[in-house]
Amino acid sequence: MLASTSGGGALSAQDAAALQEGIGLVFGLWTALQMAVENQWGGRDSRAKADQFAASILSWFSNSKGPFYFDDLENMMHDTISESFSADFEDDSVEEIIISSLLHV
């Protein structure tokens, strides 16, 4: 499934800042991710891992050559959650985050 944009490449500084802010807001409201951080599922540096996760999403959108595919982003997010937090979010929240928020950037 294609994302909402087929473009890619470098974002302007203003666009990158807006995207970074949006990702931060979405991640801050993501219950499963916040539980992983608060309960230190990724160890003492869970907050840093969540911040790096957000940075990797920003990088994926700003440095990848389009088109963007839903499955690629979904797989990357699931892999990061598994590796960083030793968890699998089976509540469909990854898909919901992508569909409701990240694909509308």
Secondary structure, DSSP 4 states (H G I P E B T S, - for coil): -B-S----SPPPHHHHHHHHHHHHHHHHH-HHHHHHHHTTTT-TTHHHHHHHHHHHHHHHHHHSPSPPBHHHHHHHHHHHHHHHHS----SSHHHHHHHHTGGG-
